[in-house]
């Protein structure tokens, strides 16, 4: 299962072994982070996820909508999203490159990638599947190809990935931090409501 050869491949980024407990950076967000929610929110919820990760896609499409409506859209929680690469790395990188290419629609595009990733994988036509998403958001094939071959943008993805495994010692996705502390429990609305309430109290 590969993308068309026209796409740049994120290479040389094998996951390295690290401590069992990860470290999360707190406020403010790091360069390249994508943010949802008010800067004044008392709780920062950091999410590391990969566009090619099945567990990430499930959480993003089934659990996050209620969390966003209850906490993020009401300025109680600020979500900081950090890109991570999991196999196939090239699809994950391509998903992020595409999401960043559509102005003001990063999270909308990423959500669509998560929603359609399984069908795209089953088809084995990764390039065409992502191109269809690009066209859904108004990009031409030429613009999509340019996005996939943007070396500066790809290096940004790779840099953020190296930072995640090096500085923050993230090993798997999805990985969560609440106000800088790792959270490894259930990540549904009921469980996170309790965690966010405790975090808001300091």
Buried (B, 14 or more C-beta within 10 A) or exposed (E): EEBBEEBBBBEEBEBEEBEEEBBBBEEEBBEBBBBBBBEEBBBBBBBBBBBBBBBBBEBBBEBBEBBBEBBBEEEBBBBBBBBBBBEBBBBBBBBBBBBBBBEEBBBEBBBBBBEBBEEBBEEEBBBEBBBBBBEEBEBEEEBBBBBBEBEEBBEBBBEBBBBBBEEBBBBBBBBBBBBEBBBEEEBBBEEBBEBBEEBBEE
